[in-house]
């Protein structure tokens, strides 16, 4: 088994974290950078990652996340927050950034920009938000793998009231809506019912279809 597969077999959705153990900042930055480098539709990166270190803020979030203690006990809380809508300004910013960084304007790329501008902004804002949120989930997958690679425990969480988290973190004012939470930390030695249980996944023959 490869080293990566061993680490993925090691990871699980940690139910109780050791509040006395902090994740090294270098490890957190590696995880965040992996998210930044991950794929998104049309390369638009229509979400942001808010890294919440502040204990008071994390404690404020707990009651609005069904009292899941990992949020308070973790070292860092990652909040994936998607754009609330696709706007011409946001789309043009990303296309202009590509042109600036690459130092060239490509006709095909500019035609693609026109197509995106003609398709996304006219759509209903909720449809656009849902599309952006799906991109955030790609980032979540990368974060889970990167955390495992760093030997850091994590717990993806959808169980929270987004409107409350948006209010606490001031996301609405930035045109963002929270999508998923990811506490990072280290599993507690005691009190986690899932810690020592065997990882169970569907067998390959029930999960993978190969077409020659």
C-alpha positions in Angstrom: 0.0 0.0 0.0 1.4 3.4 -0.9 2.2 5.9 1.8 -0.8 8.1 0.7 -3.2 5.2 0.9 -1.9 4.3 4.3 -2.5 7.9 5.5 -6.0 7.9 4.0 -6.8 4.6 5.8 -5.5 6.3 9.0 -7.8 9.3 8.7 -11.4 9.4 9.9 -13.9 12.0 10.9 -12.5 12.7 14.4 -15.3 12.9 17.0 -13.2 14.3 19.9 -10.1 16.4 19.6 -7.4 17.2 22.1 -7.8 20.9 22.8 -4.3 20.9 24.4 -2.6 20.1 21.1 -2.1 22.8 18.4 -1.4 22.1 14.8 1.9 23.7 13.7 1.2 26.8 11.5 3.4 25.3 8.8 1.2 22.3 8.5 -2.0 24.5 8.3 -0.4 26.6 5.6 0.5 23.5 3.6 -3.2 22.4 3.8 -4.5 25.8 2.8 -2.1 26.1 0.0 -3.2 22.7 -1.3 -6.7 23.9 -1.3 -5.7 27.1 -3.2 -4.0 25.0 -5.9 -6.9 22.6 -6.4 -9.1 22.5 -9.5 -12.3 24.7 -10.0 -14.7 25.1 -12.9 -13.2 27.4 -15.5 -10.4 28.2 -12.9 -12.7 30.8 -11.3 -12.0 29.8 -7.7 -15.5 30.9 -6.6 -15.0 30.4 -2.9 -12.7 31.4 -0.1 -11.2 29.7 2.9 -11.6 31.5 6.3 -9.1 30.1 8.8 -10.5 30.7 12.3 -7.9 30.5 15.0 -9.7 32.8 17.5 -11.1 30.7 20.4 -13.9 33.1 21.2 -15.2 33.1 17.6 -15.0 29.3 17.5 -16.9 29.1 20.8 -19.6 31.4 19.3 -20.0 29.0 16.4 -20.5 25.9 18.5 -24.2 26.5 19.5 -25.0 27.0 15.8 -23.4 23.8 14.8 -25.4 21.4 17.0 -22.8 21.8 19.8 -20.2 19.8 18.0 -17.2 20.2 20.4 -14.6 19.7 17.7 -15.2 23.3 16.6 -14.1 24.5 20.0 -11.5 21.9 20.7 -9.8 22.0 17.3 -6.6 24.0 16.6 -7.9 25.7 13.5 -11.3 25.9 11.9 -11.5 26.1 8.2 -14.7 27.7 6.8 -15.3 27.1 3.1 -17.4 30.1 1.9 -18.7 30.3 -1.6 -19.5 33.3 -3.7 -23.1 34.3 -3.3 -23.3 35.0 -7.0 -21.2 35.2 -10.2 -20.8 38.8 -11.3 -19.1 40.3 -14.3 -16.6 41.9 -11.9 -15.6 38.6 -10.3 -15.4 36.8 -13.6 -13.3 39.5 -15.3 -11.0 39.7 -12.3 -10.0 36.1 -12.7 -9.6 36.3 -16.5 -7.6 39.5 -16.2 -5.4 37.9 -13.5 -4.6 35.0 -15.9 -3.7 37.4 -18.7 -1.6 39.5 -16.4 0.3 36.5 -14.9 0.8 34.8 -18.3 1.7 38.0 -20.1 -0.3 37.1 -23.1 -3.9 37.6 -24.4 -5.2 34.5 -26.1 -8.1 34.8 -28.5 -9.6 31.5 -27.5 -9.4 32.4 -23.9 -11.1 35.8 -24.5 -13.9 34.0 -26.4 -14.3 31.7 -23.5 -14.5 34.8 -21.2 -17.4 36.2 -23.3 -19.2 32.8 -23.2 -18.9 32.7 -19.4 -20.0 36.3 -19.1 -23.0 35.6 -21.3 -24.0 32.5 -19.3 -23.3 33.0 -15.6 -24.3 36.5 -14.5 -27.8 36.3 -16.1 -28.6 33.1 -14.2 -30.5 33.1 -10.9 -28.2 33.9 -7.9 -29.1 30.8 -6.1 -28.2 28.6 -9.1 -24.8 30.4 -9.2 -24.3 30.0 -5.5 -25.0 26.2 -5.7 -22.5 25.9 -8.5 -19.9 27.8 -6.5 -20.6 25.7 -3.5 -19.8 22.5 -5.5 -16.4 24.0 -6.3 -15.8 24.5 -2.6 -16.4 20.7 -2.1 -13.6 20.0 -4.5 -11.4 22.1 -2.2 -12.7 20.1 0.8 -11.6 16.9 -0.8 -8.1 18.3 -1.3 -8.1 19.5 2.3 -8.9 16.1 3.6 -6.1 14.4 1.7 -3.6 17.2 2.5 -4.5 17.0 6.2 -4.0 13.2 6.2 -0.7 13.7 4.4 0.4 16.1 7.2 -0.8 13.7 9.9 -3.5 16.2 11.0 -7.0 15.1 12.0 -10.0 16.7 10.5 -13.8 16.5 10.5 -15.9 17.7 7.6 -19.1 19.2 8.9 -22.4 20.2 7.2 -24.3 20.2 10.4 -24.5 24.0 11.1 -26.8 26.9 10.5 -25.1 28.8 7.6 -26.9 32.1 8.3 -25.5 32.2 11.8 -22.0 31.4 10.8 -22.2 34.0 8.0 -23.3 36.6 10.6 -20.6 35.7 13.1 -17.8 35.9 10.5 -19.2 38.8 8.5 -19.4 36.8 5.3 -22.5 38.4 3.8 -20.8 41.8 3.6 -18.1 40.1 1.5 -20.5 38.4 -0.8 -19.9 35.0 0.7 -22.0 32.2 2.2 -20.6 29.4 4.3 -20.8 26.0 2.8 -18.9 23.5 5.0 -16.7 23.6 8.1 -13.5 21.6 8.6 -11.9 21.6 12.1 -8.2 20.7 12.1 -6.5 19.2 15.2 -5.4 16.0 16.8 -7.6 13.1 18.1 -8.0 12.8 21.8 -6.6 9.7 23.5 -10.0 9.1 25.2 -13.6 9.9 24.6 -13.8 9.3 20.8 -16.0 6.3 20.1 -14.9 6.1 16.5 -11.1 6.3 17.1 -10.3 2.6 17.2 -12.9 1.2 15.0 -12.0 -0.4 11.6 -12.5 1.9 8.6 -15.3 0.5 6.5 -15.8 1.2 2.8 -17.8 -0.6 0.1 -15.6 -3.2 -1.7 -14.1 -2.2 -5.0 -16.4 -4.5 -7.0 -19.4 -2.7 -5.5 -17.9 0.8 -6.0 -16.0 0.8 -9.2 -17.2 0.0 -12.7 -14.5 -0.6 -15.3 -15.4 -0.2 -19.0 -12.8 -1.6 -21.4 
